[in-house]
Amino acid sequence: MCVLSMRHLGGAFSRVPEVPNAVGHKEAAYLLCVLSRLEGAGEEAVRALHAKALSPAEDRMVGRSLNFLYGPQDEETRRPVFDQGTTARLRRLSAAHDPKGLLRFNHGAFRAG
């Protein structure tokens, strides 16, 4: 079972902030997300179900939202979260302020190496 949610974006969300932040894909018109319980299902089966649910919109996707990526993700999945400049800035910040990698909320997306 899965729950499909579509949220209309734009307005204040789409404006360029005065202070740079790490909110990607401000040009997106909608946020489409799929949620499922893992209880009783394997992680790979849930990932396959989500891929199937999102497949009709694949050709219109501009990226992914880190807030809706659960569990460990490979580099291919994490790459479309932010543009290259934002990713580089976050990696520099992570190296400077969290060199031991204690903050784990970012799926390891910004660890150098």
NORGIFEN-V870187 format. One record per residue. N is the residue number from 1. SS is DSSP state (helix for helix, strand for strand, loop for the rest). PSI is psi in radians with two decimals (NA if undefined). D_LAST is the distance of its C-alpha to the last C-alpha in Angstrom with 2 decimals. Layout:
BEGIN
n->N ss->SS psi->PSI d_last->D_LAST
n->N ss->SS psi->PSI d_last->D_LAST
END
This chain:
BEGIN
n->1 ss->loop psi->2.54 d_last->36.55
n->2 ss->loop psi->2.75 d_last->34.47
n->3 ss->strand psi->2.20 d_last->35.17
n->4 ss->strand psi->2.27 d_last->34.47
n->5 ss->strand psi->2.38 d_last->34.42
n->6 ss->strand psi->2.23 d_last->34.72
n->7 ss->strand psi->2.32 d_last->34.60
n->8 ss->strand psi->2.28 d_last->35.94
n->9 ss->loop psi->-2.95 d_last->33.80
n->10 ss->loop psi->-2.80 d_last->34.76
n->11 ss->helix psi->-2.40 d_last->36.75
n->12 ss->helix psi->-0.57 d_last->34.99
n->13 ss->helix psi->-0.62 d_last->31.73
n->14 ss->helix psi->-0.15 d_last->31.61
n->15 ss->loop psi->2.51 d_last->32.30
n->16 ss->loop psi->2.21 d_last->29.81
n->17 ss->loop psi->2.71 d_last->29.45
n->18 ss->loop psi->-0.66 d_last->30.66
n->19 ss->loop psi->2.21 d_last->27.53
n->20 ss->loop psi->2.42 d_last->24.19
n->21 ss->loop psi->-2.99 d_last->22.84
n->22 ss->loop psi->0.75 d_last->20.27
n->23 ss->loop psi->1.97 d_last->22.87
n->24 ss->loop psi->2.85 d_last->22.08
n->25 ss->loop psi->0.81 d_last->24.65
n->26 ss->loop psi->-0.29 d_last->27.63
n->27 ss->loop psi->-0.15 d_last->29.51
n->28 ss->loop psi->2.43 d_last->29.75
n->29 ss->loop psi->-0.49 d_last->33.34
n->30 ss->strand psi->2.72 d_last->32.67
n->31 ss->strand psi->2.11 d_last->30.21
n->32 ss->strand psi->2.16 d_last->30.65
n->33 ss->strand psi->2.69 d_last->29.30
n->34 ss->strand psi->2.30 d_last->30.10
n->35 ss->strand psi->2.48 d_last->30.34
n->36 ss->loop psi->2.69 d_last->31.37
n->37 ss->loop psi->2.46 d_last->32.02
n->38 ss->loop psi->-0.30 d_last->30.17
n->39 ss->loop psi->2.12 d_last->33.19
n->40 ss->loop psi->-0.04 d_last->34.84
n->41 ss->loop psi->2.58 d_last->32.33
n->42 ss->loop psi->2.67 d_last->29.20
n->43 ss->helix psi->-0.73 d_last->25.88
n->44 ss->helix psi->-0.64 d_last->25.75
n->45 ss->helix psi->-0.68 d_last->29.35
n->46 ss->helix psi->-0.74 d_last->28.64
n->47 ss->helix psi->-0.72 d_last->25.69
n->48 ss->helix psi->-0.72 d_last->28.12
n->49 ss->helix psi->-0.75 d_last->30.84
n->50 ss->helix psi->-0.73 d_last->28.74
n->51 ss->helix psi->-0.72 d_last->27.74
n->52 ss->helix psi->-0.73 d_last->31.46
n->53 ss->helix psi->-0.62 d_last->32.55
n->54 ss->helix psi->-0.23 d_last->30.25
n->55 ss->helix psi->-0.64 d_last->30.96
n->56 ss->helix psi->-0.38 d_last->34.07
n->57 ss->helix psi->0.00 d_last->32.08
n->58 ss->helix psi->-0.73 d_last->29.09
n->59 ss->helix psi->-0.12 d_last->30.48
n->60 ss->helix psi->0.04 d_last->30.88
n->61 ss->loop psi->2.42 d_last->27.51
n->62 ss->loop psi->-0.21 d_last->25.60
n->63 ss->loop psi->-2.81 d_last->22.47
n->64 ss->loop psi->2.80 d_last->21.58
n->65 ss->loop psi->2.17 d_last->21.93
n->66 ss->helix psi->-0.51 d_last->19.41
n->67 ss->helix psi->-0.36 d_last->22.59
n->68 ss->helix psi->0.33 d_last->23.70
n->69 ss->loop psi->2.01 d_last->20.73
n->70 ss->loop psi->2.47 d_last->21.48
n->71 ss->loop psi->3.13 d_last->19.64
n->72 ss->loop psi->2.42 d_last->16.28
n->73 ss->loop psi->2.55 d_last->15.24
n->74 ss->loop psi->2.94 d_last->13.34
n->75 ss->helix psi->-0.66 d_last->11.29
n->76 ss->helix psi->-0.64 d_last->14.69
n->77 ss->helix psi->-0.66 d_last->16.47
n->78 ss->helix psi->-0.48 d_last->14.25
n->79 ss->helix psi->-0.77 d_last->14.02
n->80 ss->loop psi->0.18 d_last->17.71
n->81 ss->loop psi->-0.79 d_last->17.64
n->82 ss->loop psi->2.78 d_last->17.31
n->83 ss->loop psi->2.94 d_last->17.80
n->84 ss->helix psi->-0.68 d_last->15.17
n->85 ss->helix psi->-0.76 d_last->16.66
n->86 ss->helix psi->-0.74 d_last->16.55
n->87 ss->helix psi->-0.77 d_last->12.94
n->88 ss->helix psi->-0.74 d_last->12.09
n->89 ss->helix psi->-0.74 d_last->14.67
n->90 ss->helix psi->-0.62 d_last->13.44
n->91 ss->helix psi->-0.70 d_last->9.90
n->92 ss->helix psi->-0.77 d_last->12.03
n->93 ss->helix psi->-0.74 d_last->14.40
n->94 ss->helix psi->-0.77 d_last->12.11
n->95 ss->helix psi->-0.65 d_last->10.80
n->96 ss->helix psi->-0.67 d_last->14.51
n->97 ss->helix psi->-0.19 d_last->16.25
n->98 ss->loop psi->0.99 d_last->14.26
n->99 ss->loop psi->-0.40 d_last->12.14
n->100 ss->loop psi->-0.03 d_last->13.03
n->101 ss->loop psi->0.68 d_last->12.15
n->102 ss->loop psi->-0.52 d_last->15.88
n->103 ss->loop psi->1.96 d_last->16.30
n->104 ss->loop psi->0.11 d_last->15.62
n->105 ss->loop psi->-0.17 d_last->17.64
n->106 ss->loop psi->0.34 d_last->14.96
n->107 ss->loop psi->0.36 d_last->13.88
n->108 ss->loop psi->0.24 d_last->10.31
n->109 ss->loop psi->-0.36 d_last->10.28
n->110 ss->loop psi->0.26 d_last->9.00
n->111 ss->loop psi->2.30 d_last->6.37
n->112 ss->loop psi->2.50 d_last->3.79
n->113 ss->loop psi->NA d_last->0.00
END
